[in-house]
Amino acid sequence: MKQQRIYFDYAATTPLDAEVLKKMMPYFKDKYGNPSSLHKFGREVSAAIDEAREKVANFLGCKPVEIIFTGSATESDNLAIRGLIKALKRKKRTGQTLHIITSSVEHKAVLETCKDLEKQGSRVTYLPVGPDGLINIDDLEAEITPETDLVSIMYANNEMGAIQPIKKIAKLIAKSNKFEEHLTYFHIDAVQAANWLDCNVKELGVDFLTLSAHKIYGPKGVGILYAKEGTPIYSLITGGDQEWNLRAGTENVAGIVGMGEAINQIKNEKLKIKNKIEELKDKLAADVLIRIPGSKINGPDNSEDRLPNVVNFSFEGIEGEALVLSLDQEGIATSTGSACTSQALTPSHVLMAMGLSDLEAHSSLRVSLGKYTTEQEVNYFLKILPGVIDRLRKISGR
Amino acid sequence: MYNKKVMEHFTKPRFFGKIENPDVIGTAGNPRCGDLLTLYLKIDKKGKTIKDIKFETLGCAAAIAASDMICELALGKTLKQAIKINFQDVSNELGVLPPLKIHCAQLVTEALRDAINNYPPKADRQK
């Protein structure tokens, strides 16, 4: 029998949509001009970039001039945070400390960037989260001051799917900005949210927003930063004047075209697939809890507080890496927060911030579904999992 | 990430399980790094040779494979020989572990040495 190959790791990356690939193809070979060139070869590709930029702007409800294409969401996060800090530093008198507020469950792209800026003299506040993975708006209110320069909070979490109260945060920041000459800027990493949640920047009330192409069935190597017009920001990569002078380097034309089409696809499919995926995920989650004693779910309890496609489990007496590899042997691709391959050997900072014990965090399994997931795949997973858990528990004696 | 030999010992370990009434037990590991292991040993009547050995390991694939390997290496050896097994022996027998997983080989040798050190001297055994 042919072995199953089931992909339950859509939060890590998504397969490329066939339509997206089709749109990208000409730009690998036939349309090879440099968008900065004056001739036809250049103009036809710069027109393609303009078109992609318009699609993205349309999706976010902003102007095309507010969209910057980058090489990854990590780069976009860096550009937003470091680019703003760089600009503010030039404005401020020397000796003044800049203040950033972020959360303890951010993606490393934000967390490590903040830690680096801390080493360079900025003050960083890391907001705690509750056992559900959500920040408490009161904690933010207590920490924000008229002198705070930036709040950077992720829209939805990649490990356990918690959706942070972005609109509430924006309101709080707006309140604090009202009578002050000094402004607090708001950045959100919306990488995991883009497939499912409203990303209209005006309605959200954000100054910066990060997106990634390869989490929305687009190509790897393309990120987006929305930066509100007039917001202070400095380029990190210097050179030519591409991307409004904010990101030098010849554009990844095929990738950008792919990003534009991927964004288009979300608009078409959002409502259609959301309910189906959520139903499959809920069935999977409920069945696992019934079939596996000593299992629990990490993340928000209320369905409106979590992504429809991500579920994070802990299994007593199991280590996550061994579980992921065992499932992989059965053809099922998942992921774990047991980072026993990391230098520190410490488990996921996200799960630890939620108050899980070391062993609980090491025993975590993330299952993330996507638009190609079928009920048959979910059933196969539910059939295989108990045996795999049973075998590993026999080995662990727990 | 892992070679064939490690995967073999991870997917089909020969020595996992418990020994009822073991002569001695050795443990190692800590919850922080996610590895906890117990070795169960049976020693022959003369108190010299390891005649049965089994492991229970909560840990990653490398920890499970290394546990299985230390049992394979220790079985049939005298306690004097067994205490000399070091982490390089375990890693080499597994076709060398990835650098970040060397601690798993250290962990299993620790557990074996703990067991041997726990084995009471002859006078105490006869009580």
Interface residues (C-beta under 8 A of the other chain):
Chain A: G317 I318 E319 G320 E321 A322 L325 S326 Q329 S338 C340 T341 S342 Q343 L345 T346 P347 S357 D358 L359 H362 K394 I395 S396 G397 R398
Chain B: M1 Y2 M7 F10 T11 P13 F16 G17 K18 P31 R32 C33 G34 D35 L36 T38 E56 T57 L58 G59 C60 A61 A63 I64 P98 L100 K101 H103
